[in-house]
Amino acid sequence: MSCPICGQETRKSYRPFCSKRCADLDLANWFNGSYAVPSTEPETPEDAPQETGETPPRPH
């Protein structure tokens, strides 16, 4: 398995990374927004559909 940051061979103590440096770089990418988990929620409340007072259908 290779490190997802630099491509070198991984080390057991830092898996899936090769070093603490690469692990920290990956964490920094999450913190600064380089990585993101997609969402179906609107970004602003104005983009959200208006409440109708009806309860949404429940899955079966």
TADA-V301102 format. One record per backbone hydrogen bond with DSSP energy under -1.0 kcal/mol. NH is the residue of the N-H (numbers start at 1). CO is the residue of the C=O. E is the energy in kcal/mol with one decimal. If there is no record, write none. Layout:
# TADA-V301102
nh=NH co=CO e=E
nh=NH co=CO e=E
This chain:
# TADA-V301102
nh=3 co=8 e=-3.4
nh=7 co=3 e=-1.5
nh=10 co=1 e=-1.7
nh=11 co=17 e=-1.7
nh=14 co=11 e=-1.5
nh=17 co=14 e=-2.8
nh=23 co=19 e=-1.9
nh=24 co=20 e=-2.7
nh=25 co=21 e=-2.3
nh=26 co=22 e=-2.1
nh=27 co=23 e=-2.1
nh=28 co=24 e=-2.5
nh=29 co=25 e=-1.8
nh=30 co=26 e=-1.4
nh=31 co=27 e=-2.3
nh=32 co=28 e=-2.6
nh=34 co=29 e=-1.6
nh=35 co=29 e=-1.4
nh=47 co=44 e=-1.1
